[in-house]
Amino acid sequence: SPDRHGIHPQTHLKSYTGILQADAFAGYDKVYESGRVIEAGCWAHARRKFYDVHVKDATPITTYVLERLAQLYKIESGIRGSPPDVRRDARQQYAKPILTTLHAWLRELPTVSRRSKTTETITYAMNQWQALTRYLVDGRIEIDNNVAEPAVRGVALGRKNYLFLGSDA
């Protein structure tokens, strides 16, 4: 697509049925409304937001969240390549309790400044929680879409780098 307008995913995926694992780009919202496409969130995107805040100003909140996410990724490394039912069962046994505890902990946090980057990051994760945890119940879904990211990076960089060359091609 020549830009990130929401009409493009709707057009590209108009006859698609299945799972779409992506970040929280609002352009996908209409695709999910059809009910034919199931939204699966990307923990790498959520983690990156916590990591970026942590690097600039580490807090007990960001430290705690990043430690929990590291546990989730360790679980994934142990089941990578396993059949979907094995992955689902392992996630239910090991990852679900971690995410249940993390969700409750984030909900019960004392008030954090509304304008802080930490609050923005927590809000992103909480708003995406259903999509982020969908991988727990479907072993076909990855914890993130990092495998696909390098495949589309060239397109995104090209769109940015060739913006003023006068041709969409």
DSSP file (Angstrom, degrees, kcal/mol; ACC not computed):
  #  RESIDUE AA STRUCTURE BP1 BP2  ACC     N-H-->O    O-->H-N    N-H-->O    O-->H-N    TCO  KAPPA ALPHA  PHI   PSI    X-CA   Y-CA   Z-CA
    1    1 A S              0   0    0      0, 0.0   158,-0.1     0, 0.0     3,-0.0   0.000 360.0 360.0 360.0 144.9    0.0    0.0    0.0
    2    2 A P        +     0   0    0      0, 0.0     2,-0.3     0, 0.0     0, 0.0   0.655 360.0   3.6 -73.5 -13.6    1.3    3.5   -0.7
    3    3 A D  S    S-     0   0    0      2,-0.1     5,-0.0     0, 0.0   156,-0.0  -0.875  81.6 -95.3-155.0-175.7    0.3    4.7    2.8
    4    4 A R        +     0   0    0     -2,-0.3     2,-0.2     4,-0.1    23,-0.1  -0.101  63.2 143.9-105.4  35.8   -1.2    3.4    6.1
    5    5 A H    >   -     0   0    0      1,-0.1     3,-1.4    22,-0.0    -2,-0.1  -0.505  57.5-123.3 -73.0 144.7   -4.8    4.3    5.5
    6    6 A G  T 3> S+     0   0    0      1,-0.3     4,-1.3    -2,-0.2    -1,-0.1   0.679 102.9  72.8 -63.2 -20.6   -7.3    1.8    6.9
    7    7 A I  H 3> S+     0   0    0      1,-0.2     4,-2.3     2,-0.2    -1,-0.3   0.814  87.6  64.4 -66.3 -28.6   -9.0    1.2    3.6
    8    8 A H  H <> S+     0   0    0     -3,-1.4     4,-3.1     2,-0.2     5,-0.3   0.940 102.0  44.7 -65.6 -49.1   -6.0   -0.8    2.4
    9    9 A P  H  > S+     0   0    0      0, 0.0     4,-2.3     0, 0.0    -1,-0.2   0.897 113.3  53.4 -60.6 -36.2   -6.2   -3.7    4.9
   10   10 A Q  H  < S+     0   0    0     -4,-1.3    -2,-0.2    17,-0.2    -3,-0.1   0.913 113.7  42.1 -63.1 -41.2  -10.0   -3.8    4.3
   11   11 A T  H >< S+     0   0    0     -4,-2.3     3,-1.1     1,-0.2     4,-0.2   0.938 116.4  46.7 -69.9 -48.6   -9.4   -4.1    0.5
   12   12 A H  H 3< S+     0   0    0     -4,-3.1     3,-0.3     1,-0.2    -2,-0.2   0.843 122.0  36.4 -63.6 -33.9   -6.5   -6.6    0.8
   13   13 A L  T >< S+     0   0    0     -4,-2.3     3,-1.3    -5,-0.3    -1,-0.2   0.154  78.1 118.8-107.4  18.2   -8.3   -8.8    3.3
   14   14 A K  T <  S+     0   0    0     -3,-1.1    -1,-0.2     1,-0.3    -2,-0.1   0.802  89.1  28.3 -60.1 -30.5  -11.9   -8.5    1.9
   15   15 A S  T 3  S+     0   0    0     -3,-0.3    -1,-0.3    -4,-0.2     2,-0.3   0.286  96.1 117.1-112.3  10.9  -12.2  -12.2    1.2
   16   16 A Y    <   -     0   0    0     -3,-1.3     2,-0.4     2,-0.0    20,-0.1  -0.568  39.9-173.3 -80.7 140.3   -9.8  -13.5    3.9
   17   17 A T        +     0   0    0     -2,-0.3     2,-0.3     2,-0.1    20,-0.2  -0.997  45.6  50.1-130.9 127.9  -11.0  -15.7    6.7
   18   18 A G  E    S-a   37   0A   0     18,-2.0    20,-3.2    -2,-0.4     2,-0.4  -0.999  89.0 -23.9 151.4-148.3   -8.7  -16.7    9.6
   19   19 A I  E     -a   38   0A   0     -2,-0.3     2,-0.5    18,-0.2    20,-0.2  -0.846  41.0-164.7-107.1 136.4   -6.4  -15.1   12.1
   20   20 A L  E     -a   39   0A   0     18,-2.9    20,-2.4    -2,-0.4     2,-0.6  -0.971   5.4-165.1-120.9 115.0   -4.6  -11.8   11.6
   21   21 A Q  E     +a   40   0A   0     -2,-0.5     2,-0.3    18,-0.2    20,-0.2  -0.889  34.7 123.3-102.9 119.9   -1.7  -11.2   14.0
   22   22 A A        -     0   0    0     18,-1.8    20,-0.4    -2,-0.6    23,-0.1  -0.911  60.2 -79.1-157.9 178.0   -0.7   -7.6   14.1
   23   23 A D        -     0   0    0     -2,-0.3    -1,-0.1    18,-0.2    17,-0.1  -0.065  63.7 -82.9 -75.6-170.6   -0.1   -4.5   16.2
   24   24 A A        +     0   0    0     18,-0.1     2,-0.1     3,-0.0     5,-0.1   0.005  66.4 159.2 -90.6  30.5   -3.0   -2.4   17.3
   25   25 A F    >   -     0   0    0      1,-0.2     3,-2.0     2,-0.1     4,-0.3  -0.351  40.9-140.1 -56.1 122.0   -3.2   -0.4   14.0
   26   26 A A  G >  S+     0   0    0      1,-0.3     3,-1.5     2,-0.2     4,-0.4   0.714  94.1  77.7 -61.2 -21.5   -6.8    1.0   13.9
   27   27 A G  G 3  S+     0   0    0      1,-0.3     4,-0.3     2,-0.1    -1,-0.3   0.691  89.8  56.1 -62.6 -17.9   -6.9    0.3   10.2
   28   28 A Y  G X> S+     0   0    0     -3,-2.0     4,-2.0     1,-0.2     3,-0.6   0.624  81.3  89.8 -86.6 -14.2   -7.6   -3.3   11.0
   29   29 A D  H <> S+     0   0    0     -3,-1.5     4,-1.7    -4,-0.3    -1,-0.2   0.878  87.0  48.4 -53.9 -44.9  -10.6   -2.6   13.2
   30   30 A K  H 3> S+     0   0    0     -4,-0.4     4,-0.8     1,-0.2    -1,-0.3   0.835 108.0  56.5 -65.6 -32.0  -13.1   -2.8   10.2
   31   31 A V  H X4 S+     0   0    0     -3,-0.6     3,-0.6    -4,-0.3     6,-0.6   0.913 108.9  45.9 -64.6 -42.1  -11.5   -6.1    9.2
   32   32 A Y  H >< S+     0   0    0     -4,-2.0     3,-1.6     1,-0.2    -2,-0.2   0.812 100.4  69.1 -70.8 -29.8  -12.2   -7.6   12.6
   33   33 A E  H 3< S+     0   0    0     -4,-1.7    -1,-0.2     1,-0.3    -2,-0.2   0.791  87.0  67.1 -59.9 -28.3  -15.8   -6.3   12.6
   34   34 A S  T << S-     0   0    0     -4,-0.8    -1,-0.3    -3,-0.6    -2,-0.2   0.780  98.8-135.8 -64.8 -25.3  -16.7   -8.7    9.9
   35   35 A G  S <  S+     0   0    0     -3,-1.6    -1,-0.1     2,-0.3    -2,-0.1   0.274  85.6  95.5  85.3 -12.0  -16.2  -11.6   12.3
   36   36 A R  S    S+     0   0    0     -5,-0.3   -18,-2.0     1,-0.1     2,-0.5   0.750  79.3  57.3 -79.3 -24.8  -14.4  -13.6    9.5
   37   37 A V  E    S-a   18   0A   0     -6,-0.6     2,-0.5   -20,-0.2    -2,-0.3  -0.931  75.1-149.5-114.9 127.0  -11.0  -12.4   10.8
   38   38 A I  E     -a   19   0A   0    -20,-3.2   -18,-2.9    -2,-0.5     2,-0.4  -0.810  18.0-128.7 -97.2 130.7   -9.9  -13.1   14.4
   39   39 A E  E     -a   20   0A   0     -2,-0.5     2,-0.4   -20,-0.2   -18,-0.2  -0.647  24.5-177.0 -82.4 128.0   -7.5  -10.5   16.0
   40   40 A A  E     -a   21   0A   0    -20,-2.4   -18,-1.8    -2,-0.4    92,-0.2  -0.996  19.4-138.2-122.6 125.9   -4.4  -11.9   17.6
   41   41 A G        -     0   0    0     90,-3.0     2,-0.5    -2,-0.4   -18,-0.2  -0.202   9.9-122.7 -79.5 172.1   -2.1   -9.3   19.3
   42   42 A C    >>  -     0   0    0    -20,-0.4     4,-1.6     1,-0.1     3,-0.5  -0.951  11.7-165.0-121.5 110.8    1.6   -9.1   19.2
   43   43 A W  H 3> S+     0   0    0    100,-2.4     4,-3.3    -2,-0.5     5,-0.2   0.776  88.9  65.3 -66.6 -24.9    3.5   -9.2   22.5
   44   44 A A  H 3> S+     0   0    0      2,-0.2     4,-2.4     1,-0.2    -1,-0.2   0.901 103.0  47.4 -63.9 -38.3    6.6   -7.9   20.8
   45   45 A H  H <> S+     0   0    0     -3,-0.5     4,-1.4     2,-0.2    -2,-0.2   0.928 115.6  44.1 -67.3 -44.3    4.8   -4.6   20.2
   46   46 A A  H  X S+     0   0    0     -4,-1.6     4,-1.6     1,-0.2    -2,-0.2   0.927 114.7  49.6 -65.4 -43.8    3.5   -4.4   23.7
   47   47 A R  H  X S+     0   0    0     -4,-3.3     4,-3.1     1,-0.2     5,-0.2   0.905 105.4  57.5 -61.3 -42.0    6.9   -5.4   25.2
   48   48 A R  H  X S+     0   0    0     -4,-2.4     4,-2.8    -5,-0.2    -1,-0.2   0.871 103.8  53.2 -58.7 -37.2    8.7   -2.8   23.0
   49   49 A K  H  X S+     0   0    0     -4,-1.4     4,-1.7     2,-0.2    -1,-0.2   0.932 112.4  43.4 -64.6 -45.2    6.6    0.0   24.6
   50   50 A F  H  X S+     0   0    0     -4,-1.6     4,-2.5     2,-0.2    -2,-0.2   0.904 114.2  51.9 -64.8 -40.6    7.5   -1.2   28.1
   51   51 A Y  H  X S+     0   0    0     -4,-3.1     4,-2.7     2,-0.2     5,-0.2   0.923 107.0  51.9 -62.8 -45.7   11.1   -1.6   27.1
   52   52 A D  H  X S+     0   0    0     -4,-2.8     4,-1.4     1,-0.2    -1,-0.2   0.896 113.1  44.8 -60.0 -41.1   11.4    1.9   25.6
   53   53 A V  H  X S+     0   0    0     -4,-1.7     4,-2.7    -5,-0.2    -1,-0.2   0.915 112.6  52.9 -66.1 -42.8   10.0    3.4   28.8
   54   54 A H  H  < S+     0   0    0     -4,-2.5     4,-0.4     1,-0.2    -2,-0.2   0.887 105.9  52.5 -61.9 -41.7   12.3    1.2   30.9
   55   55 A V  H  < S+     0   0    0     -4,-2.7     3,-0.3     1,-0.2    -1,-0.2   0.897 115.2  41.2 -63.0 -40.3   15.4    2.3   29.0
   56   56 A K  H  < S-     0   0    0     -4,-1.4    -2,-0.2     1,-0.2    -1,-0.2   0.873 140.9  -1.2 -75.9 -37.7   14.7    6.0   29.6
   57   57 A D  S  < S-     0   0    0     -4,-2.7    -1,-0.2    -5,-0.1    -2,-0.2  -0.586  74.4-149.0-158.3  85.0   13.5    5.7   33.2
   58   58 A A        +     0   0    0     -4,-0.4    -4,-0.1    -3,-0.3    -3,-0.1  -0.323  23.8 175.7 -60.6 133.7   13.4    2.2   34.7
   59   59 A T     >  -     0   0    0      1,-0.1     4,-2.5    -2,-0.0     5,-0.2  -0.876  47.1-104.8-131.5 164.9   10.7    1.8   37.3
   60   60 A P  H  > S+     0   0    0      0, 0.0     4,-2.3     0, 0.0     5,-0.2   0.842 121.1  56.1 -58.4 -30.9    9.5   -1.1   39.4
   61   61 A I  H  > S+     0   0    0      2,-0.2     4,-2.4     1,-0.2     5,-0.2   0.969 110.5  40.4 -65.8 -53.7    6.5   -1.2   37.1
   62   62 A T  H  > S+     0   0    0      1,-0.2     4,-2.5     2,-0.2     5,-0.2   0.884 115.5  52.6 -65.5 -37.1    8.5   -1.6   33.9
   63   63 A T  H  X S+     0   0    0     -4,-2.5     4,-2.1     2,-0.2    -1,-0.2   0.943 110.7  47.2 -61.7 -47.7   10.9   -4.0   35.6
   64   64 A Y  H  X S+     0   0    0     -4,-2.3     4,-2.1    -5,-0.2    -2,-0.2   0.933 113.9  46.7 -60.3 -48.4    8.1   -6.2   36.8
   65   65 A V  H  X S+     0   0    0     -4,-2.4     4,-2.6     1,-0.2     5,-0.2   0.931 112.2  49.5 -63.1 -45.7    6.3   -6.3   33.4
   66   66 A L  H  X S+     0   0    0     -4,-2.5     4,-2.0     1,-0.2    -1,-0.2   0.862 109.7  52.4 -64.1 -34.8    9.5   -7.0   31.5
   67   67 A E  H  X S+     0   0    0     -4,-2.1     4,-1.5    -5,-0.2    -1,-0.2   0.905 110.6  47.6 -66.2 -40.5   10.4   -9.8   33.9
   68   68 A R  H  X S+     0   0    0     -4,-2.1     4,-1.8     1,-0.2    -2,-0.2   0.915 111.6  50.2 -65.7 -42.0    7.0  -11.4   33.4
   69   69 A L  H  X S+     0   0    0     -4,-2.6     4,-2.3     1,-0.2    -1,-0.2   0.870 105.7  56.4 -65.9 -35.1    7.2  -11.1   29.6
   70   70 A A  H  X S+     0   0    0     -4,-2.0     4,-1.9     1,-0.2    -1,-0.2   0.885 105.1  52.9 -61.8 -37.4   10.7  -12.7   29.7
   71   71 A Q  H  X S+     0   0    0     -4,-1.5     4,-2.0     2,-0.2    -2,-0.2   0.907 108.0  50.7 -62.6 -41.4    9.0  -15.7   31.4
   72   72 A L  H  X S+     0   0    0     -4,-1.8     4,-2.2     1,-0.2    -2,-0.2   0.918 110.3  48.7 -63.0 -43.1    6.5  -15.9   28.6
   73   73 A Y  H  X S+     0   0    0     -4,-2.3     4,-2.1     1,-0.2    -1,-0.2   0.829 107.9  55.0 -68.3 -30.7    9.2  -15.9   26.0
   74   74 A K  H  X S+     0   0    0     -4,-1.9     4,-1.3     2,-0.2    -1,-0.2   0.911 107.6  49.8 -66.3 -41.7   11.1  -18.6   27.8
   75   75 A I  H  X S+     0   0    0     -4,-2.0     4,-0.9     1,-0.2     3,-0.4   0.932 110.5  50.8 -59.5 -45.7    8.0  -20.8   27.8
   76   76 A E  H >X S+     0   0    0     -4,-2.2     4,-1.2     1,-0.2     3,-0.6   0.876 104.9  55.8 -62.2 -38.2    7.7  -20.1   24.0
   77   77 A S  H 3< S+     0   0    0     -4,-2.1    -1,-0.2     1,-0.2    -2,-0.2   0.833 106.4  52.6 -65.3 -29.0   11.3  -21.0   23.3
   78   78 A G  H 3< S+     0   0    0     -4,-1.3    -1,-0.2    -3,-0.4    -2,-0.2   0.717 117.7  34.9 -77.1 -20.9   10.6  -24.4   25.0
   79   79 A I  H X< S+     0   0    0     -4,-0.9     3,-2.4    -3,-0.6    -2,-0.2   0.406  81.5 131.9-113.7   0.5    7.6  -25.2   22.8
   80   80 A R  T 3< S+     0   0    0     -4,-1.2    -3,-0.0     1,-0.3    -4,-0.0  -0.305  77.5  18.6 -57.4 132.0    8.6  -23.7   19.5
   81   81 A G  T 3  S+     0   0    0      1,-0.3    -1,-0.3     3,-0.0    -4,-0.0   0.338  95.6 127.1  88.9  -6.5    8.0  -26.1   16.7
   82   82 A S  S <  S-     0   0    0     -3,-2.4    -1,-0.3     1,-0.1    -3,-0.1  -0.398  71.9 -86.0 -77.7 159.7    5.6  -28.3   18.7
   83   83 A P    >>  -     0   0    0      0, 0.0     4,-2.3     0, 0.0     3,-0.6  -0.271  43.4-106.8 -61.5 153.8    2.2  -29.2   17.4
   84   84 A P  H 3> S+     0   0    0      0, 0.0     4,-2.8     0, 0.0     5,-0.2   0.845 118.1  52.6 -53.7 -39.8   -0.6  -26.6   18.1
   85   85 A D  H 3> S+     0   0    0      2,-0.2     4,-2.2     1,-0.2     5,-0.2   0.873 109.9  48.8 -68.0 -34.5   -2.3  -28.7   20.8
   86   86 A V  H <> S+     0   0    0     -3,-0.6     4,-2.4     2,-0.2    -1,-0.2   0.910 112.6  48.3 -68.0 -42.6    1.0  -29.2   22.7
   87   87 A R  H  X S+     0   0    0     -4,-2.3     4,-2.5     2,-0.2    -2,-0.2   0.933 112.1  49.1 -63.0 -45.9    1.6  -25.4   22.5
   88   88 A R  H  X S+     0   0    0     -4,-2.8     4,-2.5     1,-0.2    -2,-0.2   0.931 111.9  48.3 -59.2 -46.7   -1.9  -24.6   23.7
   89   89 A D  H  X S+     0   0    0     -4,-2.2     4,-2.1     1,-0.2    -1,-0.2   0.907 112.4  48.0 -62.9 -42.6   -1.7  -27.0   26.6
   90   90 A A  H  X>S+     0   0    0     -4,-2.4     4,-3.0     2,-0.2     5,-0.7   0.898 112.1  49.9 -65.3 -39.9    1.7  -25.7   27.7
   91   91 A R  I  X>S+     0   0    0     -4,-2.5     5,-2.9     2,-0.2     4,-0.6   0.904 110.0  50.5 -65.1 -40.8    0.5  -22.1   27.5
   92   92 A Q  I  <5S+     0   0    0     -4,-2.5    -1,-0.2    44,-0.2    -2,-0.2   0.902 117.1  40.8 -63.2 -39.6   -2.6  -23.0   29.5
   93   93 A Q  I  <5S+     0   0    0     -4,-2.1    -2,-0.2    -5,-0.2    -1,-0.2   0.906 134.1  13.7 -76.0 -42.1   -0.4  -24.6   32.2
   94   94 A Y  I  X5S+     0   0    0     -4,-3.0     4,-0.7    -5,-0.2    -3,-0.2   0.848 128.5  39.1-107.4 -43.2    2.5  -22.2   32.3
   95   95 A A  I  X<S+     0   0    0     -5,-0.7     4,-2.5    -4,-0.6     5,-0.2   0.875 104.8  63.3 -82.3 -38.1    1.7  -18.9   30.6
   96   96 A K  H  ><S+     0   0    0     -5,-2.9     4,-2.8     1,-0.2     5,-0.2   0.906 102.2  49.9 -58.1 -45.1   -1.9  -18.3   31.5
   97   97 A P  H  > S+     0   0    0      0, 0.0     4,-2.1     0, 0.0    -1,-0.2   0.888 111.2  50.5 -61.4 -35.8   -1.1  -18.0   35.3
   98   98 A I  H  X S+     0   0    0     -4,-0.7     4,-2.5     2,-0.2    -2,-0.2   0.939 114.1  43.5 -64.5 -46.3    1.6  -15.5   34.6
   99   99 A L  H  X S+     0   0    0     -4,-2.5     4,-2.7     2,-0.2     5,-0.2   0.852 111.5  53.8 -70.4 -34.6   -0.7  -13.4   32.4
  100  100 A T  H  X S+     0   0    0     -4,-2.8     4,-2.1    -5,-0.2    -1,-0.2   0.931 112.9  43.9 -63.2 -44.6   -3.6  -13.7   34.8
  101  101 A T  H  X S+     0   0    0     -4,-2.1     4,-2.5    -5,-0.2    -2,-0.2   0.909 113.9  50.4 -65.8 -43.1   -1.4  -12.4   37.6
  102  102 A L  H  X S+     0   0    0     -4,-2.5     4,-2.7     2,-0.2     5,-0.2   0.922 110.1  50.1 -62.6 -44.1    0.1   -9.7   35.4
  103  103 A H  H  X S+     0   0    0     -4,-2.7     4,-2.2     1,-0.2    -1,-0.2   0.931 112.8  45.8 -61.1 -46.5   -3.4   -8.5   34.3
  104  104 A A  H  X S+     0   0    0     -4,-2.1     4,-1.8     1,-0.2    -1,-0.2   0.904 112.8  51.4 -62.8 -41.2   -4.6   -8.3   37.9
  105  105 A W  H  < S+     0   0    0     -4,-2.5     4,-0.4     1,-0.2    -2,-0.2   0.915 110.6  47.4 -63.1 -44.3   -1.4   -6.5   39.0
  106  106 A L  H >< S+     0   0    0     -4,-2.7     3,-0.8     1,-0.2    -1,-0.2   0.888 111.8  50.9 -65.5 -38.9   -1.8   -3.9   36.2
  107  107 A R  H 3< S+     0   0    0     -4,-2.2    -1,-0.2     1,-0.2    -2,-0.2   0.849 112.8  46.1 -65.7 -33.8   -5.4   -3.3   37.0
  108  108 A E  T 3< S+     0   0    0     -4,-1.8    -1,-0.2    -5,-0.2    -2,-0.2   0.353  81.4 129.5 -94.8   5.8   -4.7   -2.8   40.7
  109  109 A L    <   -     0   0    0     -3,-0.8     3,-0.1    -4,-0.4    -3,-0.1  -0.280  65.7-108.0 -58.5 143.0   -1.7   -0.5   40.3
  110  110 A P        -     0   0    0      0, 0.0    -1,-0.1     0, 0.0    -2,-0.0  -0.269  59.0 -64.5 -64.0 164.3   -1.9    2.7   42.3
  111  111 A T        -     0   0    0     -3,-0.1     2,-0.4     1,-0.0    -3,-0.0  -0.250  54.1-166.6 -56.8 129.4   -2.6    5.8   40.3
  112  112 A V        -     0   0    0     -3,-0.1    -1,-0.0     1,-0.1     4,-0.0  -0.915  42.1 -81.0-113.9 144.9    0.2    6.7   37.9
  113  113 A S    >   -     0   0    0     -2,-0.4     3,-1.6     1,-0.2     6,-0.4  -0.154  36.6-135.1 -47.7 130.7    0.3   10.1   36.3
  114  114 A R  T 3  S+     0   0    0      1,-0.3    -1,-0.2     5,-0.1    -2,-0.0   0.771 102.9  50.9 -61.3 -26.1   -2.1   10.1   33.3
  115  115 A R  T 3  S+     0   0    0      4,-0.1    -1,-0.3     5,-0.0    -2,-0.1   0.427  86.0 111.8 -94.3   1.7    0.4   11.9   31.1
  116  116 A S  S <> S-     0   0    0     -3,-1.6     4,-1.8     1,-0.1     5,-0.1  -0.395  73.3-127.4 -77.4 153.9    3.3    9.5   31.8
  117  117 A K  H  > S+     0   0    0      1,-0.2     4,-2.3     2,-0.2     5,-0.2   0.823 111.2  60.5 -65.3 -31.6    4.7    7.2   29.1
  118  118 A T  H  > S+     0   0    0      2,-0.2     4,-2.6     1,-0.2    -1,-0.2   0.925 104.3  48.4 -62.4 -43.6    4.2    4.3   31.6
  119  119 A T  H  > S+     0   0    0     -6,-0.4     4,-2.7     1,-0.2    -2,-0.2   0.910 110.4  51.2 -63.4 -42.5    0.5    5.0   31.7
  120  120 A E  H  X S+     0   0    0     -4,-1.8     4,-2.2     1,-0.2    -1,-0.2   0.903 111.9  47.9 -59.4 -40.9    0.3    5.1   27.9
  121  121 A T  H  X S+     0   0    0     -4,-2.3     4,-2.2     2,-0.2    -2,-0.2   0.914 112.3  47.3 -68.1 -44.3    2.1    1.8   27.8
  122  122 A I  H  X S+     0   0    0     -4,-2.6     4,-2.8     1,-0.2     5,-0.2   0.914 111.5  52.2 -62.9 -42.6   -0.1    0.2   30.4
  123  123 A T  H  X S+     0   0    0     -4,-2.7     4,-2.7     2,-0.2     5,-0.2   0.906 107.6  52.1 -61.0 -42.7   -3.2    1.5   28.6
  124  124 A Y  H  X S+     0   0    0     -4,-2.2     4,-1.5     1,-0.2    -1,-0.2   0.952 112.9  44.5 -57.4 -50.5   -2.0    0.0   25.3
  125  125 A A  H  < S+     0   0    0     -4,-2.2     4,-0.3     1,-0.2    -2,-0.2   0.915 114.9  47.4 -62.9 -44.0   -1.6   -3.4   26.9
  126  126 A M  H >< S+     0   0    0     -4,-2.8     3,-0.9     1,-0.2     4,-0.3   0.894 111.2  50.7 -67.2 -39.3   -4.9   -3.3   28.7
  127  127 A N  H 3< S+     0   0    0     -4,-2.7    -1,-0.2     1,-0.2     3,-0.2   0.795 117.9  40.2 -66.7 -27.4   -6.8   -2.2   25.7
  128  128 A Q  T 3X S+     0   0    0     -4,-1.5     4,-3.0    -5,-0.2     3,-0.3   0.318  82.4 113.4-100.3   6.2   -5.2   -5.0   23.6
  129  129 A W  H <> S+     0   0    0     -3,-0.9     4,-2.1    -4,-0.3     5,-0.2   0.859  74.6  49.8 -53.6 -46.3   -5.4   -7.6   26.4
  130  130 A Q  H  4 S+     0   0    0     -4,-0.3     4,-0.5     1,-0.2    -1,-0.3   0.931 116.6  41.9 -59.7 -45.7   -8.0   -9.9   24.7
  131  131 A A  H >4 S+     0   0    0     -3,-0.3   -90,-3.0     1,-0.2     3,-0.7   0.881 113.5  53.5 -68.8 -38.0   -6.0   -9.9   21.4
  132  132 A L  H 3< S+     0   0    0     -4,-3.0     3,-0.4     1,-0.2    -1,-0.2   0.817 113.4  42.4 -67.1 -30.3   -2.7  -10.3   23.3
  133  133 A T  T >< S+     0   0    0     -4,-2.1     3,-1.7    -5,-0.3     4,-0.4   0.433  85.1  95.1 -97.8   1.1   -3.9  -13.3   25.2
  134  134 A R  G X> S+     0   0    0     -3,-0.7     3,-1.3    -4,-0.5     4,-0.7   0.812  73.5  68.9 -61.4 -28.8   -5.6  -15.1   22.3
  135  135 A Y  G 34 S+     0   0    0     -3,-0.4    -1,-0.3    -4,-0.4     3,-0.2   0.723  86.6  70.0 -63.7 -19.2   -2.4  -17.1   21.7
  136  136 A L  G <4 S+     0   0    0     -3,-1.7    -1,-0.3     1,-0.2   -44,-0.2   0.832 105.9  36.2 -65.3 -32.0   -3.1  -18.9   25.0
  137  137 A V  T <4 S+     0   0    0     -3,-1.3     2,-0.4    -4,-0.4    -1,-0.2   0.475 115.5  54.0-104.2  -4.0   -6.2  -20.7   23.5
  138  138 A D    ><  -     0   0    0     -4,-0.7     3,-1.8    -3,-0.2    -1,-0.2  -0.908  61.1-162.5-135.9 106.6   -5.0  -21.4   20.0
  139  139 A G  T 3  S+     0   0    0     -2,-0.4    -1,-0.1     1,-0.3   -52,-0.1   0.576  87.5  68.2 -66.3  -9.4   -1.7  -23.2   19.5
  140  140 A R  T 3  S+     0   0    0      2,-0.1     2,-0.3   -53,-0.0    -1,-0.3   0.738  85.4  85.5 -78.4 -22.4   -1.5  -22.0   15.9
  141  141 A I  S <  S-     0   0    0     -3,-1.8     2,-0.1    -6,-0.2    -3,-0.1  -0.604  74.5-137.2 -85.6 137.1   -1.0  -18.4   17.0
  142  142 A E        -     0   0    0     -2,-0.3    -7,-0.1     2,-0.1     3,-0.1  -0.407  22.5-115.1 -82.3 165.6    2.5  -17.1   17.9
  143  143 A I  S    S-     0   0    0     -2,-0.1  -100,-2.4     1,-0.1     2,-0.3   0.759  97.5  -1.7 -71.0 -25.1    3.2  -15.0   20.9
  144  144 A D        -     0   0    0   -102,-0.2     3,-0.3  -101,-0.2    -2,-0.1  -0.920  69.3-113.8-152.5 176.4    4.2  -12.2   18.4
  145  145 A N    >>  +     0   0    0     -2,-0.3     4,-1.3     1,-0.2     3,-1.0  -0.003  69.3 124.3-107.4  30.0    4.5  -11.5   14.8
  146  146 A N  T 34  +     0   0    0      1,-0.3    -1,-0.2     2,-0.2  -104,-0.0   0.779  66.8  63.4 -60.7 -28.0    8.3  -11.1   14.8
  147  147 A V  T 34 S+     0   0    0     -3,-0.3     4,-0.3     1,-0.2    -1,-0.3   0.874 108.7  41.0 -63.9 -36.0    8.7  -13.8   12.1
  148  148 A A  T X> S+     0   0    0     -3,-1.0     4,-1.1     1,-0.2     3,-0.7   0.730  95.1  82.0 -84.7 -23.2    6.8  -11.6    9.6
  149  149 A E  H >X S+     0   0    0     -4,-1.3     4,-1.3     1,-0.3     3,-0.8   0.892  89.4  50.0 -54.5 -48.1    8.4   -8.3   10.6
  150  150 A P  H 3> S+     0   0    0      0, 0.0     4,-0.7     0, 0.0    -1,-0.3   0.839 104.9  60.4 -61.1 -29.9   11.6   -8.6    8.5
  151  151 A A  H <4 S+     0   0    0     -3,-0.7     4,-0.2    -4,-0.3    -2,-0.2   0.831 114.6  33.0 -66.6 -31.7    9.5   -9.6    5.4
  152  152 A V  H <X S+     0   0    0     -4,-1.1     4,-2.1    -3,-0.8    -1,-0.2   0.513  95.0  88.4-102.6  -6.1    7.6   -6.3    5.4
  153  153 A R  H  X S+     0   0    0     -4,-1.3     4,-2.9     1,-0.2     5,-0.3   0.897  86.2  54.2 -59.6 -41.0   10.4   -4.1    6.7
  154  154 A G  H  X S+     0   0    0     -4,-0.7     4,-2.5     1,-0.2    -1,-0.2   0.883 107.9  49.9 -61.7 -38.4   11.7   -3.4    3.2
  155  155 A V  H  > S+     0   0    0     -4,-0.2     4,-2.5    -3,-0.2    -1,-0.2   0.932 112.8  46.1 -64.8 -46.3    8.3   -2.2    2.1
  156  156 A A  H  X S+     0   0    0     -4,-2.1     4,-1.7     2,-0.2    -2,-0.2   0.912 115.1  46.2 -65.5 -42.7    7.9    0.2    5.0
  157  157 A L  H  X S+     0   0    0     -4,-2.9     4,-3.4     2,-0.2     5,-0.2   0.910 112.6  50.8 -65.7 -41.2   11.4    1.5    4.6
  158  158 A G  H  X S+     0   0    0     -4,-2.5     4,-2.8    -5,-0.3    -2,-0.2   0.919 107.3  53.2 -61.2 -44.0   11.0    1.9    0.8
  159  159 A R  H  < S+     0   0    0     -4,-2.5    -1,-0.2     1,-0.2    -2,-0.2   0.899 116.4  40.2 -58.0 -40.9    7.7    3.8    1.4
  160  160 A K  H >< S+     0   0    0     -4,-1.7     3,-0.8    -5,-0.2    -2,-0.2   0.925 119.2  43.9 -74.2 -45.6    9.5    6.2    3.7
  161  161 A N  H 3< S+     0   0    0     -4,-3.4     3,-0.3     1,-0.2    -2,-0.2   0.798 118.2  41.7 -73.9 -29.4   12.7    6.5    1.7
  162  162 A Y  T >< S+     0   0    0     -4,-2.8     3,-1.6    -5,-0.2     5,-0.4   0.210  78.1 118.4-102.6  15.5   11.2    6.9   -1.8
  163  163 A L  T <  S+     0   0    0     -3,-0.8     3,-0.4     1,-0.3    -1,-0.2   0.832  81.0  34.1 -52.3 -42.1    8.4    9.2   -0.7
  164  164 A F  T 3  S+     0   0    0     -3,-0.3    -1,-0.3    -4,-0.2    -2,-0.1   0.117  85.4 100.6-108.2  22.5    9.4   12.1   -2.9
  165  165 A L  S <  S-     0   0    0     -3,-1.6    -1,-0.2     2,-0.2    -2,-0.1   0.571  90.9-116.9 -84.6  -8.3   10.8   10.4   -6.0
  166  166 A G  S    S+     0   0    0     -3,-0.4     2,-0.4    -4,-0.3    -2,-0.1   0.480  83.2  80.2  93.9   1.9    7.7   11.0   -8.0
  167  167 A S        -     0   0    0     -5,-0.4    -2,-0.2     1,-0.1    -1,-0.1  -0.987  61.5-149.8-145.3 132.5    6.6    7.4   -8.6
  168  168 A D              0   0    0     -2,-0.4    -1,-0.1     1,-0.3    -6,-0.1   0.788 360.0 360.0 -66.6 -26.0    4.7    4.9   -6.4
  169  169 A A              0   0    0     -3,-0.1    -1,-0.3     0, 0.0    -3,-0.0   0.484 360.0 360.0 -69.3 360.0    6.6    2.1   -8.2
